[in-house]
Amino acid sequence: MKFMLVLVVCTAIYNDCDPGMKHKEIFTSWKECVLTAHQESINLIKAQPAGYVDENGIYVKFYCDKII
């Protein structure tokens, strides 16, 4: 099976999320997709100023879509 990773950046303060970003890589296992999702989520949070993350309650959610 193949999986596409989609990362979605959200704000807990405003209860809103962006439309999502498709990861450039296609994964051949669920595990590989999920591990990459966690690392990319960390990278996205680290790339933002601390004040922005704290003030807006920024978090990242993700899903791995099975490609048929």
mmJSON file of the N, C-alpha and C atoms, coordinates in Angstrom:
{"data_MODEL":{"atom_site":{
"group_PDB":["ATOM","ATOM","ATOM","ATOM","ATOM","ATOM","ATOM","ATOM","ATOM","ATOM","ATOM","ATOM","ATOM","ATOM","ATOM","ATOM","ATOM","ATOM","ATOM","ATOM","ATOM","ATOM","ATOM","ATOM","ATOM","ATOM","ATOM","ATOM","ATOM","ATOM","ATOM","ATOM","ATOM","ATOM","ATOM","ATOM","ATOM","ATOM","ATOM","ATOM","ATOM","ATOM","ATOM","ATOM","ATOM","ATOM","ATOM","ATOM","ATOM","ATOM","ATOM","ATOM","ATOM","ATOM","ATOM","ATOM","ATOM","ATOM","ATOM","ATOM","ATOM","ATOM","ATOM","ATOM","ATOM","ATOM","ATOM","ATOM","ATOM","ATOM","ATOM","ATOM","ATOM","ATOM","ATOM","ATOM","ATOM","ATOM","ATOM","ATOM","ATOM","ATOM","ATOM","ATOM","ATOM","ATOM","ATOM","ATOM","ATOM","ATOM","ATOM","ATOM","ATOM","ATOM","ATOM","ATOM","ATOM","ATOM","ATOM","ATOM","ATOM","ATOM","ATOM","ATOM","ATOM","ATOM","ATOM","ATOM","ATOM","ATOM","ATOM","ATOM","ATOM","ATOM","ATOM","ATOM","ATOM","ATOM","ATOM","ATOM","ATOM","ATOM","ATOM","ATOM","ATOM","ATOM","ATOM","ATOM","ATOM","ATOM","ATOM","ATOM","ATOM","ATOM","ATOM","ATOM","ATOM","ATOM","ATOM","ATOM","ATOM","ATOM","ATOM","ATOM","ATOM","ATOM","ATOM","ATOM","ATOM","ATOM","ATOM","ATOM","ATOM","ATOM","ATOM","ATOM","ATOM","ATOM","ATOM","ATOM","ATOM","ATOM","ATOM","ATOM","ATOM","ATOM","ATOM","ATOM","ATOM","ATOM","ATOM","ATOM","ATOM","ATOM","ATOM","ATOM","ATOM","ATOM","ATOM","ATOM","ATOM","ATOM","ATOM","ATOM","ATOM","ATOM","ATOM","ATOM","ATOM","ATOM","ATOM","ATOM","ATOM","ATOM","ATOM","ATOM","ATOM","ATOM","ATOM","ATOM","ATOM","ATOM","ATOM","ATOM"],
"id":[1,2,3,4,5,6,7,8,9,10,11,12,13,14,15,16,17,18,19,20,21,22,23,24,25,26,27,28,29,30,31,32,33,34,35,36,37,38,39,40,41,42,43,44,45,46,47,48,49,50,51,52,53,54,55,56,57,58,59,60,61,62,63,64,65,66,67,68,69,70,71,72,73,74,75,76,77,78,79,80,81,82,83,84,85,86,87,88,89,90,91,92,93,94,95,96,97,98,99,100,101,102,103,104,105,106,107,108,109,110,111,112,113,114,115,116,117,118,119,120,121,122,123,124,125,126,127,128,129,130,131,132,133,134,135,136,137,138,139,140,141,142,143,144,145,146,147,148,149,150,151,152,153,154,155,156,157,158,159,160,161,162,163,164,165,166,167,168,169,170,171,172,173,174,175,176,177,178,179,180,181,182,183,184,185,186,187,188,189,190,191,192,193,194,195,196,197,198,199,200,201,202,203,204],
"type_symbol":["N","C","C","N","C","C","N","C","C","N","C","C","N","C","C","N","C","C","N","C","C","N","C","C","N","C","C","N","C","C","N","C","C","N","C","C","N","C","C","N","C","C","N","C","C","N","C","C","N","C","C","N","C","C","N","C","C","N","C","C","N","C","C","N","C","C","N","C","C","N","C","C","N","C","C","N","C","C","N","C","C","N","C","C","N","C","C","N","C","C","N","C","C","N","C","C","N","C","C","N","C","C","N","C","C","N","C","C","N","C","C","N","C","C","N","C","C","N","C","C","N","C","C","N","C","C","N","C","C","N","C","C","N","C","C","N","C","C","N","C","C","N","C","C","N","C","C","N","C","C","N","C","C","N","C","C","N","C","C","N","C","C","N","C","C","N","C","C","N","C","C","N","C","C","N","C","C","N","C","C","N","C","C","N","C","C","N","C","C","N","C","C","N","C","C","N","C","C","N","C","C","N","C","C"],
"label_atom_id":["N","CA","C","N","CA","C","N","CA","C","N","CA","C","N","CA","C","N","CA","C","N","CA","C","N","CA","C","N","CA","C","N","CA","C","N","CA","C","N","CA","C","N","CA","C","N","CA","C","N","CA","C","N","CA","C","N","CA","C","N","CA","C","N","CA","C","N","CA","C","N","CA","C","N","CA","C","N","CA","C","N","CA","C","N","CA","C","N","CA","C","N","CA","C","N","CA","C","N","CA","C","N","CA","C","N","CA","C","N","CA","C","N","CA","C","N","CA","C","N","CA","C","N","CA","C","N","CA","C","N","CA","C","N","CA","C","N","CA","C","N","CA","C","N","CA","C","N","CA","C","N","CA","C","N","CA","C","N","CA","C","N","CA","C","N","CA","C","N","CA","C","N","CA","C","N","CA","C","N","CA","C","N","CA","C","N","CA","C","N","CA","C","N","CA","C","N","CA","C","N","CA","C","N","CA","C","N","CA","C","N","CA","C","N","CA","C","N","CA","C","N","CA","C","N","CA","C","N","CA","C","N","CA","C","N","CA","C"],
"label_alt_id":[null,null,null,null,null,null,null,null,null,null,null,null,null,null,null,null,null,null,null,null,null,null,null,null,null,null,null,null,null,null,null,null,null,null,null,null,null,null,null,null,null,null,null,null,null,null,null,null,null,null,null,null,null,null,null,null,null,null,null,null,null,null,null,null,null,null,null,null,null,null,null,null,null,null,null,null,null,null,null,null,null,null,null,null,null,null,null,null,null,null,null,null,null,null,null,null,null,null,null,null,null,null,null,null,null,null,null,null,null,null,null,null,null,null,null,null,null,null,null,null,null,null,null,null,null,null,null,null,null,null,null,null,null,null,null,null,null,null,null,null,null,null,null,null,null,null,null,null,null,null,null,null,null,null,null,null,null,null,null,null,null,null,null,null,null,null,null,null,null,null,null,null,null,null,null,null,null,null,null,null,null,null,null,null,null,null,null,null,null,null,null,null,null,null,null,null,null,null,null,null,null,null,null,null],
"label_comp_id":["MET","MET","MET","LYS","LYS","LYS","PHE","PHE","PHE","MET","MET","MET","LEU","LEU","LEU","VAL","VAL","VAL","LEU","LEU","LEU","VAL","VAL","VAL","VAL","VAL","VAL","CYS","CYS","CYS","THR","THR","THR","ALA","ALA","ALA","ILE","ILE","ILE","TYR","TYR","TYR","ASN","ASN","ASN","ASP","ASP","ASP","CYS","CYS","CYS","ASP","ASP","ASP","PRO","PRO","PRO","GLY","GLY","GLY","MET","MET","MET","LYS","LYS","LYS","HIS","HIS","HIS","LYS","LYS","LYS","GLU","GLU","GLU","ILE","ILE","ILE","PHE","PHE","PHE","THR","THR","THR","SER","SER","SER","TRP","TRP","TRP","LYS","LYS","LYS","GLU","GLU","GLU","CYS","CYS","CYS","VAL","VAL","VAL","LEU","LEU","LEU","THR","THR","THR","ALA","ALA","ALA","HIS","HIS","HIS","GLN","GLN","GLN","GLU","GLU","GLU","SER","SER","SER","ILE","ILE","ILE","ASN","ASN","ASN","LEU","LEU","LEU","ILE","ILE","ILE","LYS","LYS","LYS","ALA","ALA","ALA","GLN","GLN","GLN","PRO","PRO","PRO","ALA","ALA","ALA","GLY","GLY","GLY","TYR","TYR","TYR","VAL","VAL","VAL","ASP","ASP","ASP","GLU","GLU","GLU","ASN","ASN","ASN","GLY","GLY","GLY","ILE","ILE","ILE","TYR","TYR","TYR","VAL","VAL","VAL","LYS","LYS","LYS","PHE","PHE","PHE","TYR","TYR","TYR","CYS","CYS","CYS","ASP","ASP","ASP","LYS","LYS","LYS","ILE","ILE","ILE","ILE","ILE","ILE"],
"label_asym_id":["A","A","A","A","A","A","A","A","A","A","A","A","A","A","A","A","A","A","A","A","A","A","A","A","A","A","A","A","A","A","A","A","A","A","A","A","A","A","A","A","A","A","A","A","A","A","A","A","A","A","A","A","A","A","A","A","A","A","A","A","A","A","A","A","A","A","A","A","A","A","A","A","A","A","A","A","A","A","A","A","A","A","A","A","A","A","A","A","A","A","A","A","A","A","A","A","A","A","A","A","A","A","A","A","A","A","A","A","A","A","A","A","A","A","A","A","A","A","A","A","A","A","A","A","A","A","A","A","A","A","A","A","A","A","A","A","A","A","A","A","A","A","A","A","A","A","A","A","A","A","A","A","A","A","A","A","A","A","A","A","A","A","A","A","A","A","A","A","A","A","A","A","A","A","A","A","A","A","A","A","A","A","A","A","A","A","A","A","A","A","A","A","A","A","A","A","A","A","A","A","A","A","A","A"],
"label_entity_id":["1","1","1","1","1","1","1","1","1","1","1","1","1","1","1","1","1","1","1","1","1","1","1","1","1","1","1","1","1","1","1","1","1","1","1","1","1","1","1","1","1","1","1","1","1","1","1","1","1","1","1","1","1","1","1","1","1","1","1","1","1","1","1","1","1","1","1","1","1","1","1","1","1","1","1","1","1","1","1","1","1","1","1","1","1","1","1","1","1","1","1","1","1","1","1","1","1","1","1","1","1","1","1","1","1","1","1","1","1","1","1","1","1","1","1","1","1","1","1","1","1","1","1","1","1","1","1","1","1","1","1","1","1","1","1","1","1","1","1","1","1","1","1","1","1","1","1","1","1","1","1","1","1","1","1","1","1","1","1","1","1","1","1","1","1","1","1","1","1","1","1","1","1","1","1","1","1","1","1","1","1","1","1","1","1","1","1","1","1","1","1","1","1","1","1","1","1","1","1","1","1","1","1","1"],
"label_seq_id":[1,1,1,2,2,2,3,3,3,4,4,4,5,5,5,6,6,6,7,7,7,8,8,8,9,9,9,10,10,10,11,11,11,12,12,12,13,13,13,14,14,14,15,15,15,16,16,16,17,17,17,18,18,18,19,19,19,20,20,20,21,21,21,22,22,22,23,23,23,24,24,24,25,25,25,26,26,26,27,27,27,28,28,28,29,29,29,30,30,30,31,31,31,32,32,32,33,33,33,34,34,34,35,35,35,36,36,36,37,37,37,38,38,38,39,39,39,40,40,40,41,41,41,42,42,42,43,43,43,44,44,44,45,45,45,46,46,46,47,47,47,48,48,48,49,49,49,50,50,50,51,51,51,52,52,52,53,53,53,54,54,54,55,55,55,56,56,56,57,57,57,58,58,58,59,59,59,60,60,60,61,61,61,62,62,62,63,63,63,64,64,64,65,65,65,66,66,66,67,67,67,68,68,68],
"pdbx_PDB_ins_code":[null,null,null,null,null,null,null,null,null,null,null,null,null,null,null,null,null,null,null,null,null,null,null,null,null,null,null,null,null,null,null,null,null,null,null,null,null,null,null,null,null,null,null,null,null,null,null,null,null,null,null,null,null,null,null,null,null,null,null,null,null,null,null,null,null,null,null,null,null,null,null,null,null,null,null,null,null,null,null,null,null,null,null,null,null,null,null,null,null,null,null,null,null,null,null,null,null,null,null,null,null,null,null,null,null,null,null,null,null,null,null,null,null,null,null,null,null,null,null,null,null,null,null,null,null,null,null,null,null,null,null,null,null,null,null,null,null,null,null,null,null,null,null,null,null,null,null,null,null,null,null,null,null,null,null,null,null,null,null,null,null,null,null,null,null,null,null,null,null,null,null,null,null,null,null,null,null,null,null,null,null,null,null,null,null,null,null,null,null,null,null,null,null,null,null,null,null,null,null,null,null,null,null,null],
"Cartn_x":[0.825,0.0,0.867,0.274,0.951,0.09,0.783,0.099,0.604,-0.314,0.016,-0.197,0.807,0.739,0.184,-0.791,-1.327,-1.194,-0.523,-0.323,-1.249,-1.892,-2.852,-2.459,-2.159,-1.8,-3.074,-3.263,-4.486,-4.168,-5.178,-5.095,-6.21,-5.83,-6.809,-7.568,-6.93,-7.56,-8.728,-8.523,-9.552,-10.339,-10.015,-10.711,-10.799,-9.629,-9.568,-8.331,-8.39,-7.259,-7.044,-5.801,-5.532,-6.044,-6.069,-6.614,-5.77,-4.535,-3.676,-2.629,-1.506,-0.384,-0.022,0.018,0.431,1.948,2.438,3.884,4.339,5.543,6.043,6.304,6.552,6.899,5.653,5.629,4.606,5.243,4.524,5.08,4.569,5.411,5.052,4.564,4.561,4.023,3.354,2.379,1.688,2.679,3.535,4.517,5.419,5.918,6.794,6.059,4.81,4.002,3.801,3.435,3.168,4.441,5.541,6.804,7.222,7.074,7.395,6.453,5.19,4.206,4.594,5.012,5.411,6.642,7.625,8.841,8.529,7.719,7.355,6.533,5.694,4.909,5.834,6.829,7.815,8.529,8.946,9.647,8.778,7.507,6.6,6.444,6.296,6.159,7.455,8.589,9.877,10.162,9.647,9.899,9.137,8.153,7.33,7.896,7.733,8.161,7.366,8.04,7.403,6.165,6.242,5.094,3.886,4.114,3.017,2.357,3.182,2.664,1.876,2.432,1.782,0.495,0.542,-0.612,-1.782,-1.475,-2.517,-2.847,-2.125,-2.379,-2.18,-1.06,-0.802,-0.498,-1.123,-0.817,-0.95,-0.408,-0.438,-1.148,-2.087,-2.686,-2.353,-2.517,-2.143,-3.0,-2.971,-3.558,-2.766,-2.774,-2.118,-3.217,-3.398,-4.434,-3.908,-4.655,-4.292,-4.535,-3.553,-3.679,-4.093,-5.183,-5.701,-5.239],
"Cartn_y":[-1.182,0.0,1.243,2.324,3.611,4.62,5.6,6.591,7.997,8.954,10.357,11.042,11.79,12.512,13.916,14.304,15.657,16.232,17.382,18.082,19.291,19.492,20.581,21.394,22.676,23.567,24.236,24.181,24.69,25.642,26.425,27.279,26.903,26.584,26.223,27.459,28.62,29.859,30.262,30.175,30.598,29.429,28.217,27.012,26.952,27.072,27.113,26.36,25.834,25.115,25.566,25.452,25.734,24.559,24.698,23.625,22.353,22.425,21.239,21.312,20.679,20.654,19.207,18.846,17.492,17.409,16.376,16.133,15.669,16.057,15.744,14.255,13.535,12.111,11.231,10.154,9.121,7.979,7.479,6.476,5.084,4.098,2.715,1.953,2.627,1.98,3.028,2.577,3.438,3.972,3.084,3.459,4.58,4.456,5.473,6.818,6.789,8.002,8.671,7.895,8.439,8.99,8.283,8.771,10.097,10.184,11.424,12.533,12.215,13.208,13.823,13.006,13.534,14.428,14.003,14.812,16.128,16.081,17.297,18.233,17.676,18.493,19.251,18.571,19.217,20.33,20.049,21.05,22.282,22.075,23.198,24.075,23.456,24.221,24.961,24.288,24.91,26.097,26.087,27.147,28.433,28.351,29.518,30.209,31.537,32.236,31.726,31.617,31.085,31.881,33.191,34.025,33.72,33.504,33.191,31.87,30.866,29.543,29.631,30.311,30.417,31.238,32.374,33.276,32.704,31.877,31.349,29.88,29.255,27.837,26.978,27.202,26.493,25.024,24.166,22.734,22.173,20.985,20.346,19.011,18.781,17.45,16.904,15.626,15.025,13.808,13.404,12.122,11.507,10.206,9.441,8.799,9.336,8.837,7.674,6.587,5.461,5.828,5.578,5.852,4.551,4.645,3.432,3.402],
"Cartn_z":[0.0,0.0,0.0,-0.479,-0.481,0.268,0.896,1.717,1.406,1.434,1.28,2.626,3.057,4.316,4.079,4.89,4.861,6.27,6.364,7.629,7.671,8.804,8.962,10.195,9.991,11.092,11.603,12.928,13.546,14.687,15.06,16.229,17.198,18.414,19.442,19.922,19.875,20.351,19.451,18.147,17.189,16.604,17.062,16.604,15.084,14.437,12.984,12.514,11.3,10.713,9.276,8.824,7.418,6.58,5.257,4.42,4.38,4.808,4.815,3.721,4.007,3.073,2.791,1.525,1.144,1.193,1.834,1.888,0.511,0.126,-1.22,-1.441,-0.37,-0.477,-0.349,-1.113,-0.983,-0.187,0.799,1.704,1.361,1.605,1.302,2.524,3.683,4.88,5.763,6.535,7.492,8.52,9.015,10.035,9.545,8.344,7.764,7.653,7.257,7.137,8.495,9.491,10.821,11.468,11.343,11.91,11.264,9.957,9.254,9.684,9.878,10.309,11.646,12.577,13.888,13.773,12.991,12.844,12.131,11.078,10.347,11.23,12.088,13.017,13.961,14.478,15.352,14.589,13.367,12.562,12.315,12.02,11.77,13.018,14.167,15.413,15.735,15.584,15.879,14.96,13.742,12.767,13.088,13.956,14.302,15.54,15.623,16.846,18.056,19.186,20.398,20.769,20.676,21.022,20.159,18.878,17.951,18.328,18.6,18.966,20.267,21.262,22.568,22.513,21.857,21.808,21.005,20.009,19.135,19.383,20.297,20.58,19.341,18.652,17.396,17.671,16.882,16.922,15.519,15.314,13.996,14.133,13.229,13.143,11.758,11.589,10.31,10.028,8.793,8.441,7.284,7.237,6.19,5.347,4.158,3.25,2.43,2.426,1.593,0.128,-0.716,-2.149,-2.827,-3.544,-4.224,-5.656],
"occupancy":[1.0,1.0,1.0,1.0,1.0,1.0,1.0,1.0,1.0,1.0,1.0,1.0,1.0,1.0,1.0,1.0,1.0,1.0,1.0,1.0,1.0,1.0,1.0,1.0,1.0,1.0,1.0,1.0,1.0,1.0,1.0,1.0,1.0,1.0,1.0,1.0,1.0,1.0,1.0,1.0,1.0,1.0,1.0,1.0,1.0,1.0,1.0,1.0,1.0,1.0,1.0,1.0,1.0,1.0,1.0,1.0,1.0,1.0,1.0,1.0,1.0,1.0,1.0,1.0,1.0,1.0,1.0,1.0,1.0,1.0,1.0,1.0,1.0,1.0,1.0,1.0,1.0,1.0,1.0,1.0,1.0,1.0,1.0,1.0,1.0,1.0,1.0,1.0,1.0,1.0,1.0,1.0,1.0,1.0,1.0,1.0,1.0,1.0,1.0,1.0,1.0,1.0,1.0,1.0,1.0,1.0,1.0,1.0,1.0,1.0,1.0,1.0,1.0,1.0,1.0,1.0,1.0,1.0,1.0,1.0,1.0,1.0,1.0,1.0,1.0,1.0,1.0,1.0,1.0,1.0,1.0,1.0,1.0,1.0,1.0,1.0,1.0,1.0,1.0,1.0,1.0,1.0,1.0,1.0,1.0,1.0,1.0,1.0,1.0,1.0,1.0,1.0,1.0,1.0,1.0,1.0,1.0,1.0,1.0,1.0,1.0,1.0,1.0,1.0,1.0,1.0,1.0,1.0,1.0,1.0,1.0,1.0,1.0,1.0,1.0,1.0,1.0,1.0,1.0,1.0,1.0,1.0,1.0,1.0,1.0,1.0,1.0,1.0,1.0,1.0,1.0,1.0,1.0,1.0,1.0,1.0,1.0,1.0,1.0,1.0,1.0,1.0,1.0,1.0],
"B_iso_or_equiv":[0.0,0.0,0.0,0.0,0.0,0.0,0.0,0.0,0.0,0.0,0.0,0.0,0.0,0.0,0.0,0.0,0.0,0.0,0.0,0.0,0.0,0.0,0.0,0.0,0.0,0.0,0.0,0.0,0.0,0.0,0.0,0.0,0.0,0.0,0.0,0.0,0.0,0.0,0.0,0.0,0.0,0.0,0.0,0.0,0.0,0.0,0.0,0.0,0.0,0.0,0.0,0.0,0.0,0.0,0.0,0.0,0.0,0.0,0.0,0.0,0.0,0.0,0.0,0.0,0.0,0.0,0.0,0.0,0.0,0.0,0.0,0.0,0.0,0.0,0.0,0.0,0.0,0.0,0.0,0.0,0.0,0.0,0.0,0.0,0.0,0.0,0.0,0.0,0.0,0.0,0.0,0.0,0.0,0.0,0.0,0.0,0.0,0.0,0.0,0.0,0.0,0.0,0.0,0.0,0.0,0.0,0.0,0.0,0.0,0.0,0.0,0.0,0.0,0.0,0.0,0.0,0.0,0.0,0.0,0.0,0.0,0.0,0.0,0.0,0.0,0.0,0.0,0.0,0.0,0.0,0.0,0.0,0.0,0.0,0.0,0.0,0.0,0.0,0.0,0.0,0.0,0.0,0.0,0.0,0.0,0.0,0.0,0.0,0.0,0.0,0.0,0.0,0.0,0.0,0.0,0.0,0.0,0.0,0.0,0.0,0.0,0.0,0.0,0.0,0.0,0.0,0.0,0.0,0.0,0.0,0.0,0.0,0.0,0.0,0.0,0.0,0.0,0.0,0.0,0.0,0.0,0.0,0.0,0.0,0.0,0.0,0.0,0.0,0.0,0.0,0.0,0.0,0.0,0.0,0.0,0.0,0.0,0.0,0.0,0.0,0.0,0.0,0.0,0.0],
"pdbx_formal_charge":[null,null,null,null,null,null,null,null,null,null,null,null,null,null,null,null,null,null,null,null,null,null,null,null,null,null,null,null,null,null,null,null,null,null,null,null,null,null,null,null,null,null,null,null,null,null,null,null,null,null,null,null,null,null,null,null,null,null,null,null,null,null,null,null,null,null,null,null,null,null,null,null,null,null,null,null,null,null,null,null,null,null,null,null,null,null,null,null,null,null,null,null,null,null,null,null,null,null,null,null,null,null,null,null,null,null,null,null,null,null,null,null,null,null,null,null,null,null,null,null,null,null,null,null,null,null,null,null,null,null,null,null,null,null,null,null,null,null,null,null,null,null,null,null,null,null,null,null,null,null,null,null,null,null,null,null,null,null,null,null,null,null,null,null,null,null,null,null,null,null,null,null,null,null,null,null,null,null,null,null,null,null,null,null,null,null,null,null,null,null,null,null,null,null,null,null,null,null,null,null,null,null,null,null],
"auth_seq_id":[1,1,1,2,2,2,3,3,3,4,4,4,5,5,5,6,6,6,7,7,7,8,8,8,9,9,9,10,10,10,11,11,11,12,12,12,13,13,13,14,14,14,15,15,15,16,16,16,17,17,17,18,18,18,19,19,19,20,20,20,21,21,21,22,22,22,23,23,23,24,24,24,25,25,25,26,26,26,27,27,27,28,28,28,29,29,29,30,30,30,31,31,31,32,32,32,33,33,33,34,34,34,35,35,35,36,36,36,37,37,37,38,38,38,39,39,39,40,40,40,41,41,41,42,42,42,43,43,43,44,44,44,45,45,45,46,46,46,47,47,47,48,48,48,49,49,49,50,50,50,51,51,51,52,52,52,53,53,53,54,54,54,55,55,55,56,56,56,57,57,57,58,58,58,59,59,59,60,60,60,61,61,61,62,62,62,63,63,63,64,64,64,65,65,65,66,66,66,67,67,67,68,68,68],
"auth_comp_id":["MET","MET","MET","LYS","LYS","LYS","PHE","PHE","PHE","MET","MET","MET","LEU","LEU","LEU","VAL","VAL","VAL","LEU","LEU","LEU","VAL","VAL","VAL","VAL","VAL","VAL","CYS","CYS","CYS","THR","THR","THR","ALA","ALA","ALA","ILE","ILE","ILE","TYR","TYR","TYR","ASN","ASN","ASN","ASP","ASP","ASP","CYS","CYS","CYS","ASP","ASP","ASP","PRO","PRO","PRO","GLY","GLY","GLY","MET","MET","MET","LYS","LYS","LYS","HIS","HIS","HIS","LYS","LYS","LYS","GLU","GLU","GLU","ILE","ILE","ILE","PHE","PHE","PHE","THR","THR","THR","SER","SER","SER","TRP","TRP","TRP","LYS","LYS","LYS","GLU","GLU","GLU","CYS","CYS","CYS","VAL","VAL","VAL","LEU","LEU","LEU","THR","THR","THR","ALA","ALA","ALA","HIS","HIS","HIS","GLN","GLN","GLN","GLU","GLU","GLU","SER","SER","SER","ILE","ILE","ILE","ASN","ASN","ASN","LEU","LEU","LEU","ILE","ILE","ILE","LYS","LYS","LYS","ALA","ALA","ALA","GLN","GLN","GLN","PRO","PRO","PRO","ALA","ALA","ALA","GLY","GLY","GLY","TYR","TYR","TYR","VAL","VAL","VAL","ASP","ASP","ASP","GLU","GLU","GLU","ASN","ASN","ASN","GLY","GLY","GLY","ILE","ILE","ILE","TYR","TYR","TYR","VAL","VAL","VAL","LYS","LYS","LYS","PHE","PHE","PHE","TYR","TYR","TYR","CYS","CYS","CYS","ASP","ASP","ASP","LYS","LYS","LYS","ILE","ILE","ILE","ILE","ILE","ILE"],
"auth_asym_id":["A","A","A","A","A","A","A","A","A","A","A","A","A","A","A","A","A","A","A","A","A","A","A","A","A","A","A","A","A","A","A","A","A","A","A","A","A","A","A","A","A","A","A","A","A","A","A","A","A","A","A","A","A","A","A","A","A","A","A","A","A","A","A","A","A","A","A","A","A","A","A","A","A","A","A","A","A","A","A","A","A","A","A","A","A","A","A","A","A","A","A","A","A","A","A","A","A","A","A","A","A","A","A","A","A","A","A","A","A","A","A","A","A","A","A","A","A","A","A","A","A","A","A","A","A","A","A","A","A","A","A","A","A","A","A","A","A","A","A","A","A","A","A","A","A","A","A","A","A","A","A","A","A","A","A","A","A","A","A","A","A","A","A","A","A","A","A","A","A","A","A","A","A","A","A","A","A","A","A","A","A","A","A","A","A","A","A","A","A","A","A","A","A","A","A","A","A","A","A","A","A","A","A","A"],
"auth_atom_id":["N","CA","C","N","CA","C","N","CA","C","N","CA","C","N","CA","C","N","CA","C","N","CA","C","N","CA","C","N","CA","C","N","CA","C","N","CA","C","N","CA","C","N","CA","C","N","CA","C","N","CA","C","N","CA","C","N","CA","C","N","CA","C","N","CA","C","N","CA","C","N","CA","C","N","CA","C","N","CA","C","N","CA","C","N","CA","C","N","CA","C","N","CA","C","N","CA","C","N","CA","C","N","CA","C","N","CA","C","N","CA","C","N","CA","C","N","CA","C","N","CA","C","N","CA","C","N","CA","C","N","CA","C","N","CA","C","N","CA","C","N","CA","C","N","CA","C","N","CA","C","N","CA","C","N","CA","C","N","CA","C","N","CA","C","N","CA","C","N","CA","C","N","CA","C","N","CA","C","N","CA","C","N","CA","C","N","CA","C","N","CA","C","N","CA","C","N","CA","C","N","CA","C","N","CA","C","N","CA","C","N","CA","C","N","CA","C","N","CA","C","N","CA","C","N","CA","C","N","CA","C","N","CA","C","N","CA","C"],
"pdbx_PDB_model_num":[1,1,1,1,1,1,1,1,1,1,1,1,1,1,1,1,1,1,1,1,1,1,1,1,1,1,1,1,1,1,1,1,1,1,1,1,1,1,1,1,1,1,1,1,1,1,1,1,1,1,1,1,1,1,1,1,1,1,1,1,1,1,1,1,1,1,1,1,1,1,1,1,1,1,1,1,1,1,1,1,1,1,1,1,1,1,1,1,1,1,1,1,1,1,1,1,1,1,1,1,1,1,1,1,1,1,1,1,1,1,1,1,1,1,1,1,1,1,1,1,1,1,1,1,1,1,1,1,1,1,1,1,1,1,1,1,1,1,1,1,1,1,1,1,1,1,1,1,1,1,1,1,1,1,1,1,1,1,1,1,1,1,1,1,1,1,1,1,1,1,1,1,1,1,1,1,1,1,1,1,1,1,1,1,1,1,1,1,1,1,1,1,1,1,1,1,1,1,1,1,1,1,1,1]
}}}
